[in-house]
Amino acid sequence: MKILAISQVYFPDTASVAQHLTDLLEALASKGHSVSVFTSRRKYEDPKVMFPNREEQRNVKVFRINNTGFGKKNKLSRLCDFLSFNLLISLKLLLLKSKEYDLIVGMTTPPLISYIGIKIAKIKKIKFVYWTMDLQPELSIVAKYIKPNSYVAKSLQKRGDFIFKHSDNIVVLDSFMRNHIYNRLGYQKKEIEVIPVWPVVNEIYCGSRMDNPFRIEHGFAEKIVIMYSGNHSVMHPLTTLLEAAVALKNDKRFLFVHIGSGSRLDEVKDFKAHYGLNNVLILPYQPREKIHLSLGSADLQVVSLGDGCVGYTHPNKIYGAMFIGKPILYIGPSQSHISEILEKIPGNIQVKHGENNKLVNQLLDFAHLSEIDRNIVGNANQEYAKEHFHPSVLIPNMVNAIERL
């Protein structure tokens, strides 16, 4: 087949969507399909970084759009970047010949890109697969970017429903998301496939805890490293974790490490400065080839999901944390796809947002565990992840979802 993907991000961008889409398209190309992607020239987290206009990566043809790069300074700058990208990709899609591609794979970044994609796909007589990573306007309402029942919310809702009703296939990341879409549409006639995303870890660090190069490089020594790695999004609150860092600031056993960027990283910096938190370390995103070392240097990996976000978004960092064999600290609603996973594996920590004292006590209990006991939890996580979330299982499932059309 001739396959086109549309997404704001693609390799070498480090955003999660970019990495998963890259894995999928390269897998499709390896099976002999002709694969292309329309994406942005600008790096998602740092729009000053520019990628080539056009190149070929592992038989995937990459065509990049030179949209605006105001960045994430405020809502207006983000909106301008989204609008300029959507406008330019609309023009690029309109220039396609009828049936030039057999199928378009649409993503959810930026919002409305798949609405544009499916509208033009229908005109050009091209089939459309919607890979649903998150839902709008639900997330924007939770984030208080837009008001519920406002004109903007209703407009986004209408366009989102159009995508779901007219896509030839829909893939979502968990059953909560699928059920929400069914409820949103008011019927269950359309088949929706649930395929989680896979860990984007190329290797697993198998050495001893104290010999981990990343741990040595950053002087973690024998500290218990509690790590949040990835996008510090407004959808994934970290206040409860930061309050625990404040409570434990004088306990030299603990180090709270934040790797990545995002809108909530400012909150981390503010807490660190205001409370003089020497037990909080902030580091930039790590390249994919080093992720197994950075994640492997932690003793406890943090996953957060905001209240009201269940079924709307899907923190996929849990898969990488489990895959490398680390215990999980989950902060979020008690009913979610994350809690469903962790309830099957004893020893992981689960608290709700605002349960600061409970979290502190859980961390103190964790500190008293032997390294052997911690490894038992981590190994159980790893075995579960290998069976259910391994790329060799999930990528073929995604390929099949596309090839069936």
Disulfide bonds with the S-S distance in Angstrom:
none
